[in-house]
Amino acid sequence: MRRAPGRRGAGGEGGGGGAGCVARGAVAALGLVSLALAACSQGDEGGYAGTTARVGKDATTIYINNGTEPEYVDPGKSNDSASSTLIQQLFEGLTSYGAGDLRPVQGVATRWEQSDDNRIFRFHLRPEARWSDGKPVTAHDFEYAWKRVLRPSTASLAATNLYVLKNGELFSLGKLKALREAAPLRASPRADAPSAVELPRGSFVVVLARSPIQVDAAIAPLPALPEGAATVTFTKGDAKGGTEDRLVLDAAAPLGPAPGGGWQGAVVDIVRAGPPCQCNGAADRWFELDRGGARGFLPGCLLTPAAEGARPGAETYALVTPHASLPTYDAAATPAPAQGEPPVGFVPDALLAQDDSAVGVRARDDLTLDVELEQPTPYFTDLTSYVTLFPVRKDVIEAFEQRGDPELWFRPENIVVNGPYTLDEWKFRYEITMKRNPHYWDHDKLKTHRVVWLEIEQYNAAMNIYKAGDLDYMGDNASLPSEHVTWLSTKKDFHRFHYLSTYWFEFNTRKPPVDDVRVRWALNLAVDKHQLVEKVTRAGQTPATHYVPDYTGSGYDEAVAEERKRGADPFSSPDVVFNPERARALLAEAGYEVVREGDGYRAKNFPALEILYNTSEGHKQVAVAVQDMWRRHLGISATLRNEEWKVMLKNVRDGHFQVVRFGWIGEYNHPATWLGTLLSYSPQNRTGWADKEFDDLMRSAAAIADPKESIRTFRKAEKRAVDGMPKLPLYFYTKSTLVKPWVKGFIGNARSVQLVKWLWVDPSWRDNPSNETAFPPLEFPPPGRLGPAPGEAIAP
């Protein structure tokens, strides 16, 4: 799942501003001497935007703007579009994106088989695939790469892309462990406690909690579980804001801090696991705790792991339950019969080991990769073309990890890749250069030998550099200045297409005042999104009342059309569109009465509110527009704060925001890529919003074999999320860009992904109107079948 940073998410092609001519200082900084006069005086030539003369440039070199400095050129950790654009050229997955429709075409794999239920796959790798140092690409490289992404120590924000693997989610969350040796499952965390069952060595267990554990709230433990204990809401206090910890049980009076802080900060023992519950919408359970003989119950959301050494000499126990659902890679295997509720008990934590053999991917041999999924996943062979699933080399990465320099392996002098291109030079925040990978299996067909990626964040500067002829393509991640889109749209080198991406503001639902859903909905209803796209972004974007673009595939677009035909689309309802009167009423319900003041409004006692955005002309324009709408319609004075992309990411990760601008680009053509960012356990969920019903609907939708029913359930999950409004949807992007007429093989697509291997510069473009790719892709044969022959009985 990709975040859209400044240049790509500025409102699609919305956003812009500033001078229409790049400053001379910028010209000097870019080393583009010819630009000084050309950018400011270059007229249109033959109906094109800027020059149509390509002077002093090799026909085998292409110049593209990547927009900004990438965060990671590491397939397993990349989560932003500036990085993934580069990684797509440097590495190659089992499948590759075909030009235009991005269908899966042959990459490292040449064919595959799959089971009838689309859960088990077997990929066959080409023997001629090589790394850039000449070593063979093997199935072991894929197995290592995928399991590395899921490894908790990798801390990859893209790990959710591999939750589709059998046990991928449990392993990534650090909950799935294996026993180093046989151990009894004890009734309490003591070596002399009675045992109900003996677990053999190598058994897999799911960790529910660890004891001792620390209380992270000032709420006193309950002596017994009252009515309403199945659903709880916990709000952490804020000393600066003068608020206190607060626990609310369903249909019961709120519980506040106990005198003296209760057990705040106490390191306690878990006596036993209590019943399951929901805390802040997420799945949880109650635990009975002991503190020096005093006992009581608290939900897991009020507990935190005890610091190492918090209780010297005390042995740590894990509260676990056995886990028998393991991959078989056998399409004929029948599921084990249900055995009722599995036992729950304690084992010494020291006996638990991380074991990734329970994750559903394995190298059957050097050229065969077996995959088993948690449930049928219709988009899996689309996902295999995405960067998170690209192979990496264990020996290369771990050598730098052992040196304590884990991020140096992808520097130009160290990186080993398997894609069409390899890194040549990297000039920080200026330019990245690639050259052909001499060992790439399709090396001889590449018409583009060298790629120069500029890092121009300013939209007007990039446009003028393009007009001067120093860019061949504005790039997957660049936006056009909004004030120039109207006249640019008349030019022959202008391209516009729907884009699978949503621009939204994210709320930190842990921080007032946006911890109240009524406030979040008021802020949403006070934004005139039609005015935003018509007057500010001005590039044909679609105002958004929900999170998934209406034109998303996998049957989502068909479900939208069918619901609208029946008048049953919940996201076309008058209740979800611009309605400032209703917004003011919601603020009043939340305790912030909106009163008339002069020609405007004032929200009484409304606290400070800040919008955070990453530095960009477009993001600033959008933020200023929303700020103004909130002021005019609600009487709220929001402040603006802009930060460089990486600085903003760190502050968001640390929770230092109230409202933050983000965009989300679909990594695969399915609603799960957007909605997955709102799962309570997703590392992409920065909002703090958690809802068990939403989580359950998402799991249910993913497990439904019927595609239409699955999509209908995803739509229900989306409705549940919109009701909670953790993100304020603003619009669905369009992508507008400029491509010089000599660039062949460019075909716009809804994900704005261009693989350079399909592109080439045609010096004879005036005499050649065709737009063929550099070479035709190798298509896959129809998938083979895994499992018994038709009509053959499956052994019980």
N, C-alpha and C positions, 0 to 999 in steps of 0.2 A: 504494500500500500504506500502510495507515494504522496508526500506533502508537496504542495506547490509553493515554492519560495517566490521571492519578489518578482523576478522577471517573468515567471510563468503564471503566477497566480494573481497578477495585479488586477484582476478583473477581466481575465481573458485578454481581450484586446482593449478592455477598458482601462482607463488610467493613462496618464500621460501628463503632459504639461511642460512648461519650461520653454526655453528659447527654441526657435525653429532652426537654429544653426549651432553646431557644436563649437565650443570655445577653442581658441588656438592652443590653450594649455592642454586640453584633452587630445588635440591632434598630436602635439609633441609627445605626450605620454604614450600614445599608441604607436608612435613611430610611423605614422601614415602621412608623410610629408605632402603627398599629392592632395590630401584632403582639404588643406587650409582654404584654398579657393574653390575647389570642386564642390564641396559639400554645400557651400553657401550660394554658389552661382549656377550649379548644374541644372539645366532645364531638362524637361522630359524629352526622351528621344523615341519617336515612333510609337507613342502611346504607352511607353514604359516609364516606371518611376526611376528617374536617374539615367545614368549612362548605359549604353549598350555596347561599349567598347571595353574589352578585357585586355588590359595592357600590362605587359611585364610579368605575366603569371603563367606558370607551367600548366598545361592542360590536364596533367595527372594530379594536380594539387587542388583541393577545394577549401574554401574559407567559410566558416560557419560561426555564428555567435552562440555561445553557450549560456550567456547571461550573467553568470556569477561564478565564484570559486566553488568547486564541489566540496561536500563535507567528507565523504569517504569514497575512494575508488575501490571499494571492497564489496563484492556482490552480496556477502552475507550480512553486512551492516548498513549498506546504503538504504536510505529511506527518503531521499529528496530527488527531485527530477534533474537537477544539475549533475548529480553523481550518476544516476541511472542512465542518462543519455550517453555518457562516456563509456560506462560499463557495457552497454549494449554493443559497442563497437569492439571492445577489448576481449570479451568473453562470449562463449556460445553455449547454449543449453542443449538439452536433448532435442528440442524443437527450436525452430527459428521463426521469426515473423516474416510472412510473405508480404511483398510490397502491396500497398493499397488496403486490402481487407484484413491484413495481419493474421490470416489463416496460418495454422501451423504447417510449416514446410520442414524439410529435412535439415537438421543441424548436426549434432554429434550422432544422433540416432538415425537409423535408416528405415526402421519399421518397429511395430509393437503389436502385442496381443493384449486383449483385455477380457475380463470375465463378463458374463451376461448382465450382472448387476452393477457394472462399472466401478467396482471397488478394488480390483486387483489388476495390475498392469505388469507387463514384461517388455522392457525396451532392449533393442539390439543395437549396439554401438558400432560405428564404422571403424575398421582396424587401422585406417590411414590417418585418423585424427591424432594430432600432435600438439604438445605444448610448445611455446616459443623457444624453449631450450632443446627441443627435439625429442623429448620423452613422450611416450604414448599417453593419450588420454584414456583413462580406464573407468569402469563402473565404480571402482573403489573411490575415485576422486569425487564422484557425485554423492556416494554414500557419506563420505567424510564431510563434504560441504553442507549437505542438508542437515546432518546431525549437529554440525558446528553451529548453524543458525539457531537451532533449538536449544543448544547447551545454555543453561542459565548464566554461566560465567561470561558468555559472549555478549549478553545483554543487548541482543539485536532487537531494534524496534520493528523489524520486518518479520519477526518470528511467527506472527499470526498467519502469515502466508503459508506456513507449513503445518499449521494445526490440522489441516486436512489429513495428514498422515496418521495411521493408527498409533494411538498413544502420544502423538506429537504434542498436544496441549498439556497433558499431565506431566510429561517429561520436561517441557520448557518451563513450566511453573515450579519445577523443583519438587513436585509432589510424588513422582514415581521413582521408587528406589528398589534395590535388590539386597537381599541378605547375604552378607559375606560368609556366614556360617549358620547352621541350624540354630533356632532359638524358640523358646516357648513364648506364646502370646499371653502376657500376664494381665491380671485384672486391675493392677495399679502399678505406679512407677517405682516398684521396689523389687529387689532381687529375690526376696522371699515371698512375693505375692503369688497366690494360686494361679495356675495356668489352665486354660480351657482347651488349647490346641497347640501342637508343636509344628512350627513352620520349618520346612527343610531348607538347606543351603540353596541359594540362588532364587528363592521365592521372591516374587515381586509384590510390593505392598504400596498402598497409597497413604502418604503421611497426612494426617488430619491436623496435628499440632505437635508441639514439643514441650516437655516439662523438665525443668522449671521454665516459667514464662513470666513476662512482666506485664503488670496492669498499666494501661496507657490512658486512664481516665480517672476523674475524681468521683465517679459514681460508686457507691458502696455496693458490693455484691448482694444479690437477693437471697434471703434464707431459703426460699422455695420459689418454684416457677408458677406465677399466677396465670390467670386467663389472659389471653392475648399475647402470650410469649412467642407465638409462631412468627410474628412480624414486629420488628423493632426499627426505630430510626434513631441514629446517634449523630449528634452535632458536636463537633469538637469546639471548645471555647477558644476565644481569642483574647489574650490578656490586653493587647493594645486596644482592641475594640470594646473592651469591657464586658465581653460575653463569657458565659460559663458553660462547662460541659452539660449536655442535656440528653437524656435517654427517654424515648417515648415508646411505650408498648401499645400495641393495637388495643383501642377501647379502654385505655387506662390513663390515669393522670401522669404527666411527665415526671421523671425523676431527675432531680438536680444534684449538685455536688453534695457529698456527705460532709458533716462537720469534720474539720481537720483534713479534708481531702480524701476521706475514705481510704482506699488502698492505693492511691495514686503513686505510681513508680515502684510499688512493691513487687519483689520477685517471689512468685508463688508456685505451688505444685498443682498440676491438674490431677484431680482425684479420678475423674471419669468423664466420658463424653456424654453430654446430655442430648436432647432431641434436636433435630434440624430446625433451622429458622431462617428467616430473611432479615438481613441487616442492611439498611439503606438500599433495599432492592436486590442485593446480591445474596447468593446462597451462602449460608453460614450455619453454625450450630452453637448451642449452649455448652458451656463447660462448668463442671463443679470444681471449685478451687479450694485449696487449703493454705492457710497462712498461720503457722504456729498453732494449729488446732482449731482455729476459727475457719468456718466454711461458708461458702455462698456460691451463687451462680452468676456468670457474666457471659454475654455472647462473644464470639471470637473477634468481632470488630472492635472491641475495647481492649484487646490484648495485643502485645507485640513481642517478638522474640527477645529473650533476655540477652543482654550483652555478654560476650565471652568473658568468663571469670567473674560473672555477677554473683555467683555463689561458689566460692572456692571449695574444691573437694567434692562437690555434688555431681553425681552422674546424670547426664541428660538422657531422658527417655523420649522416644517418639510414640505418639498415639497413632496406630496404623490399622488398616484393614487390608486383608489379602486382595490381590488383583490378578485375576486369571485370564483376562481378555487380552491375549497376545497375538501377534501376527502369525499366520500360518503360510501365507502366499499360495494357498491351495484353494482354487475356485470350487472344488468339490467338497471341501470341508463343511460340516454342519456345525452350527453354533452349539456350544455346550449348553445343556439344559439348565434352567434357572434353579438355584439351590436355596432360595430364600435370602434373607438378610445375611451378609457375610459377618463374621465375628469382628469385634473391635477390641483392641487391647494394646499393651505397651511392650516395646522391645528397646534394648539399649540403642541409643542413636549411633554409637560408634560401630554398630554392626551393619549399618546401612551404607550402601555404596551407590554411586551413580553408574547406571548401566544402560547404555543406549541400544542394546540389542532388542529391547521391547518396542522400539520405534519402527514404524512400518516401511523401512527401505533397507535393502541389502544388495551387495554385489554378489550375484550368483557365480560369476567368474569375471575375468577382466573385461569382457565385452557384453555382459548381460546384467541388467539392473532390474531387480524385482521391487515392486511398490505395492503396498496394501494401504488403503485409505480407511478412515474411521467410518465413513458412510459414502454412498454414491455422490460423486462430485462432478456435475456436468461440465464444468469449466476446467478440469484438471489439465488436459492437453493444451489448453491456452496458457495456463499458469506456467507450464514447463518452458515457455519462451521468455519468462520474466526473470529479471536479474537475481532475485533471491534464490532461484533454483539452479543457478549456474555452478559449474564445478570450480573448485579451488584446490591447490596442492598442499597437502598436509605438511610435507617436508619443508616447503618454503615458508608457510605461515608460522609453524611452531618453532622454527629456528629463530625467528625474530621475537616470538613470545618468550622464549627461554632467555634471550638477551635483555628482556625488559623493554623492548621497542616494538610493541605489537602493531603499530601503525606505519612502520617504515617499509613493510614488505611491498606496498604498492607504489613506492617511489620509482621513477623511471629506471634507475640503475639496479633495482631489485626485482621488479615485478615479473612474474611468469604468467602468461595468458594463453588461452586456446582459441581466441577469436580471430577475425580477419586482420586486426591491427594491434600494434603494441605501442606503449608510450615511448616517445623519443625525447621530448623536452617538456618541462613543467616550470613555467615562470609564474611565480605566485601572484594571483590576482591580476594577471595580465594575459597569458596565453599558454595553451597546452597544445603540443604537436604530437601527432601519431604518424607512424609509418607502417607499411605492410608487414604482417607477421610472416617471416620467410618459411615457417613450417605449417602455416594454415593449409588445411587439406584442399581448399579451393583457391589457393593463392594466385594461380595463373589467370584466373578469370577476372580478378579485381582490376577495374579500369581506373579507379582512384587509388593512387599510390601513397599520397600524403594528405593528412587532414590537419588544418590549423583551426583551433577553436579559440576565438577571442572571448574575453570575459567582460562584456560591456553591459553594465547594469542600466544605464540611462537610455530610455527609449528613443529620445530624439537623437542622441549621439549615434546609436546603432543605426537608425534610419538614414542619417546623413552619410555614415560610412558606407552603407549599402548603396545609396544613390551615387556615391563617388566611384563605385566599382570595386571597393576593397572588401566586400562581403558578397559571396555567391548566394547565400541563403541566410535569412534572418534567424533561423534556428528554431528547434523544437520548444525552447524555453523563453523566447523573447516575445514581447508584446509590441504592438504598434502604438504610437502616441494617439490618444483618442481624438485630439483636435485635428489630426490629419487623416483619419480613417475615411471620411467621406470622399475626399478627392483621390485618395489612394485606391479606393474601391473601384474606380473607373479605369484603372491601369491593367494592362495585359499580364503583368507579373504579380498581380494581387490574387491571393487565394483565400477563400473562407469556407469553413466547414464546421459542422457540429463537433463538439469536443466533450468527451466523457469526463467531465470535471465539474465540481461544484465549489462555488465561492461562499464561504460562511464565516461568521464570527462565532467563536467558542466561548462559553461562559465557564468560569470557575465556580461550580455550584457549591463549593465549600465556603465561599466568601460572600458576606453580605455586600450589597442588597440582592445580588443575583443568586443567592441560595434559595430564594423564594420563586417557585415556578410562575406565580402571578406576575412578578416583576419581569421575568424573562419573556413571558408572553406579551406583556405590555410593550416592552422594548421592540419585540418583533412586529407587533401590529402598528407601531408608530413609524415604521419605515415604508415609504412609498417606493417599492421596488421597480415599478414601471418607470417612474421618474428617474430612478437611479440609472437604469440601463439606457434610457432615451436621452438623458441630459448629461450624464457623467461618463459612463463607460462607452456608450455610443458605438457599439460594434455588433449589434444584433443579438446580444445575449437574451436569454429567456428568464424573466423573473421567477424565483424559486419560492415555493411554499413548503417544500419538503427537501429531502436529502439526496435522493437518487434521480439522476437526469431522466426525463420522460422517455428519451430515445435509447435508453440502455437495452441491450439485447437479452438473449437467453429467455425470451418470452415476456420480459418486463414491459416492453413497449406495447405488446399486444394486450396485456392485462390493463394497461392505462387506457388504451383505446376502447376496450370493451366496457370498462367501468364508466368512462365518459359517455359512451353511447347510451348507457342505462341511467345516466345522471347520478351515479353512485360513487364517483371519485371523491374520496375524502379530502384530497388536496386541491380540489377546485371549488370547494365550498366557500360561501361568503364569510364563514367563520374564521378563515385562515388568511384572508387578504387584508390589505391596508385598511385600518379602521381606527383612527385616532380617538374617537369617542369611546369605543370599547377599551382601548388601551388606557385611557385616563381612569375609567371605572375600575379596571383591574389594579391599577396603582393604588387607588383609594381603598380597595378591598385589602390590599397588602399593608395598609396603614400609612400611605403617603398620599394624602388628599391633594388633588390638583385644583388650584384656584386660579381665577383670572388675576392677572397683574398687568395693568396697562393694556397694551395690544397683544399680550401673550399670556403665558401660563407660568405657574411656579408649583413644583411638587414640594409640598411642605415636609420639612425634616428629612428630605431624601439625602442619603449620605453621598460621599464623594464616589465618583465612578470614572474609570480610566479605560481607554481603548489603546491596546498595544498593537503595533504593526511593525513589520520589518521594512527597512528603508527602501522606498520605491516611490516614484512619482504617482503611479496608479493607485497603490495602497493608500497613499496620503489623500488622494482625491476622494476615494470611497469613504475613508474614515471621516474626513471633513464633512462630506455630505450626510452621513449617518448622524454625526455629532449635531449638525444643524437641524435635522429632522427631529431628533430627540428634544432639542431645545425648543423648537417651535411648537411641537405637538404635545409635549409632556412637561415642559418647564424644567428639564434636567440639564445641568451644565456638566457635560462629560469633558474630561481633559484627554489629550492625545500624547502618546509616547512612542517614538520610533527608535528601533535598534537594528544594528547589523544582524543579519540572518542567524549566525551562529550564537551571538549573544542572546538573541530573543529565544532561541531554542533552549538554551540553558535556563533562562529565567522561567520559561513555561514548564520545563521539567521540574524545577524547584517550586512551582506553584506560585510564583511571584507575578500574578496577573489577576484581573477581574474579567476583562473581555479581551480576546486576542483574535487577530485576523489569521485565518488559514484557508487553504484551498485543498481539495482532495482530487487526485487524478486516478481514474480507474485503472488498476493494473491488469484487470481482466474484465470481460464484458458481462458482468453479472452484478446484481444489487448487493451481494455480500461484501464487495470491496468497500463500499461506503458504510453500510450498516455495521460491518465488523469493527469499525472504529469506536462504536458505542457500547460494545460488550463490556461488562463490569470488570473483566479480567484482562482486557486488551491493553498492551502498553501504549497503543495509540489513543486511548481514552484519557485525554488530559483534563476532562471537564469535572471529574469526580462524581459524575452521575452514574448511578447503578440501579438496575431494575431487573428483578428476577423474572418477571413475566416477559420482558423483552428478551432476556437471555434464553429463556425456555422456548419462546417462539422462534428464535434464530436457530437453536439446535433442532427443533422440530422441522423447520423449513428445510434445513440441510439434509435431514434424514429421509425426506419424502421422495420416493422414487418417481412419482408422476410429476413431470416438469411443470405442468400448469398449476397443479395443486401446491407444489413447492413455491412457485412464484407468488401465488395468492397468500401463502403464509408469510413470505418475506414482506409482502405489502402490509399485512397485519402488524408485523414487527415494526415496520417503518412508522405506521400510524401511532403505535405505542411510544416510539421514540419522539415523534413530533409533539405528542401530547405533553411529554416531559420537557421539551424545548431546551436541551442542553447545548444545542448549537442553533444559531440564528441563520437560516439559509437566505442568501441574498440573490444569487442567480446561477443558472447553468451557463457554462462558458460556450462561446464560439471560439474558434481559432482562426485568426486572420494573420497572414504572413506575406512576405515578399520573397520570390524566388527568381533569380536571373534566368532569362530565356535559354541560356546555354546549358543549364543544369537539367539533365535528362534522368528519368526514373523516379522523379518526385511525384507521389500520389498522396494527396491529403487524406487523412483518416481521423476517426473520432478519438484516437488516443494521442495524436500528434507525435507519432514515433516514426522516425526515418532511420533505417539502417544505411550507413554510408556505403556498404558493399553494393547496394542496388543503384547508387547514384554515380553519375559521371559527367564530365564537362565535354560538351560537343563543340569543337571549334567551328564546325560547319552548320551550326544550328539554324542559320538563315535559310539554308537549302534543305534542311531536314526537319519537317514539322512533327515527326513522330516523337513519342515519349517512352520508348522502350527502356527497360531496366538494363543495367550493365550486362547481365546475363540471366537466363531463365532459372528460376529456382527448381530444386529437385522436389517433386511432390511425393508425399507418402503413399504407399499402396494402402488399400483398405485394411483396417486393423484385423489381425487374426483373432481367433477365439480361444480363450482359456477355459478349461472345464471339460466335463464329459461330452462325448458326441451327442447330438440331438437324439432323444429317445433312449439314451443309455441311463440306466438307473444309477443313482448316487448311493453309494454304500452308507449305511447308517453308522 
